[in-house]
Amino acid sequence: MRFAFAGVCAIAVANSAFAGLSFAVIDDFSGSAGLGYTRSESGGASLLGGEGLLPAGGGFGYVGDYNATGFNGVSLKVTGDLSNGSLELFVVGANAGFVAMQVALNGFVSNGYVWITFDQIDAAVGNDPGLIVSSMAGGEGIAGIGLTYSGTGSIVVDDFQFGVAAVPAPGAIALLGLAGLAGNRRRR
């Protein structure tokens, strides 16, 4: 009985956790950009030991054509003080069916991670609700995406990616921990 219960719990936990961790990496800053994008740096932005350094006025831009259908938004890890500046996102559709410039991300940071959905991006720039999602569903890719930072000092960014939920997904890490505990009990 214990074994069956632990097995059912482990399957449910694995399904929940991995569903919340689905992503497509735009840039992990350890080499070239992903998803067919080409990265460019401006304003003193640079790679720094597997992370991206954004000084005031710096930015990372990505050019390509990736259709992010199936993903709900964009996530990013941020280290540094955003109180004296603004981290901003831009997204441009391949056929310019959607354009979102200077989307301030500061209000979307929690525990050092940014999570902003495509619908929130639309709302931030006054697009029709669902414009980005419907454009991608119609076959339009994202030809340009990037980050800029204004303010004093600098920040470090990492794990810039499209995702289906906030990364780390709320509760996913705790659920994986519970699965490990269930496995330990079974072995003892």
C-alpha positions, 0 to 999 in steps of 0.5 A, spaced: 500 500 500 505 504 501 509 503 495 502 504 491 501 511 494 508 513 493 508 511 486 502 515 485 504 521 488 511 521 485 507 520 478 503 526 480 508 530 482 513 529 476 507 531 472 505 537 475 513 539 476 515 538 469 509 541 466 511 548 470 518 547 467 517 547 460 521 553 457 525 555 450 531 558 452 533 565 448 539 566 451 543 562 457 549 567 456 554 561 456 555 562 449 551 563 443 544 565 443 538 559 442 532 558 438 536 561 432 537 568 434 543 572 433 545 576 439 548 583 439 550 587 445 550 595 446 552 600 451 557 596 454 553 590 455 557 584 455 557 576 457 560 575 464 562 568 466 555 565 464 551 571 465 549 577 462 552 584 465 547 590 463 550 597 465 546 603 465 544 604 458 546 597 456 542 592 452 542 585 449 538 584 442 536 578 439 534 577 431 531 571 428 524 568 427 522 564 432 514 562 433 513 561 441 506 558 440 505 554 446 508 559 451 505 564 455 510 569 456 517 571 458 522 569 464 528 572 466 533 571 472 535 578 475 541 580 480 542 587 482 538 593 485 533 595 480 530 601 484 535 606 481 533 604 474 528 600 469 529 594 466 525 594 459 523 589 454 521 589 447 518 584 442 517 585 435 513 580 430 516 577 424 511 581 420 511 587 424 504 584 426 505 586 433 510 591 436 511 592 444 517 597 446 519 599 452 515 594 457 518 596 464 519 589 467 521 592 474 513 590 477 514 583 474 520 581 479 519 576 484 524 573 488 529 575 483 525 572 477 521 576 472 515 573 469 511 577 464 505 574 460 504 575 452 497 578 455 501 583 460 505 585 454 499 587 450 496 590 456 502 594 457 503 597 450 496 598 449 495 592 444 488 589 443 488 583 448 491 577 445 494 580 439 501 577 440 498 570 442 493 570 436 499 573 431 503 567 433 497 562 432 497 565 425 504 563 424 507 570 425 514 569 429 518 573 434 523 576 429 526 581 435 526 581 442 531 584 447 532 587 454 535 594 456 537 597 462 537 604 464 539 607 471 545 607 475 550 602 476 549 595 473 545 589 473 546 581 471 541 577 467 541 570 466 536 564 463 532 569 458 527 564 456 520 563 453 516 559 458 509 556 460 509 559 467 514 563 472 521 560 473 522 557 478 514 555 477 511 556 484 511 550 488 514 546 483 521 545 487 517 544 493 513 538 490 520 535 487 522 535 494 516 531 497 517 526 491 524 525 494 522 524 501 517 519 498 522 515 495 527 516 501 521 513 505 520 507 501 527 505 500 528 505 508 
